[in-house]
Amino acid sequence: MDVRVGDTLLMKKEHPCGAKEFLVLRSGADFRLRCKGCGHEVMVARQKIEKNIKQIIRPESEQ
């Protein structure tokens, strides 16, 4: 799956704050994501994130 820094991920499950969108800050073997609702940052393994992605939203300038 092609996930890049700067992408917004729409997830199947929501964050405890209620938001489903996360901004990708780092990608590799794991991802650093920032919740678009509350701003909380988390590091999660690539395998766990990839199975929970519903949609990848690219910034307008890169499409």
C-alpha positions as CSV (number, residue, x, y, z in Angstrom):
1,M,0.0,0.0,0.0
2,D,1.4,3.4,-1.0
3,V,1.1,5.7,2.0
4,R,3.2,8.8,2.0
5,V,4.1,11.5,4.5
6,G,1.4,14.2,4.3
7,D,-1.4,11.9,3.4
8,T,-4.6,11.8,5.4
9,L,-5.9,8.3,6.3
10,L,-9.6,7.7,6.9
11,M,-9.8,4.7,9.2
12,K,-12.5,2.1,9.8
13,K,-12.4,2.6,13.5
14,E,-12.5,6.0,15.2
15,H,-10.1,7.4,17.8
16,P,-11.5,7.8,21.3
17,C,-12.0,11.5,20.6
18,G,-14.5,10.5,17.8
19,A,-12.3,11.5,14.8
20,K,-11.6,9.0,12.0
21,E,-9.0,11.0,10.1
22,F,-5.2,10.8,10.8
23,L,-2.3,12.7,9.3
24,V,0.8,10.7,8.3
25,L,3.9,12.3,9.9
26,R,6.3,9.3,9.3
27,S,6.1,6.1,7.3
28,G,8.4,3.0,7.2
29,A,8.1,-0.2,9.2
30,D,5.7,1.7,11.4
31,F,3.7,4.9,11.1
32,R,3.6,8.1,13.2
33,L,0.1,9.5,12.9
34,R,-1.6,12.6,14.3
35,C,-5.3,12.6,15.0
36,K,-7.0,15.4,13.2
37,G,-9.6,15.7,16.0
38,C,-7.5,16.1,19.1
39,G,-3.9,16.3,17.9
40,H,-2.7,13.2,19.7
41,E,0.3,11.5,18.1
42,V,0.7,7.7,18.0
43,M,3.3,5.3,16.6
44,V,1.7,2.1,15.2
45,A,3.1,-0.9,13.2
46,R,2.5,-0.8,9.5
47,Q,0.7,-4.1,9.5
48,K,-1.9,-2.9,12.0
49,I,-2.5,0.4,10.2
50,E,-2.8,-1.1,6.7
51,K,-5.6,-3.4,7.6
52,N,-7.6,-0.6,9.2
53,I,-7.4,2.0,6.4
54,K,-10.7,2.8,4.7
55,Q,-9.4,5.5,2.3
56,I,-6.2,7.4,1.6
57,I,-6.7,11.2,1.0
58,R,-3.8,12.8,-0.9
59,P,-3.1,16.6,-0.7
60,E,-4.5,18.4,-3.7
61,S,-1.0,19.5,-5.0
62,E,0.2,15.9,-5.4
63,Q,-2.7,14.3,-7.3
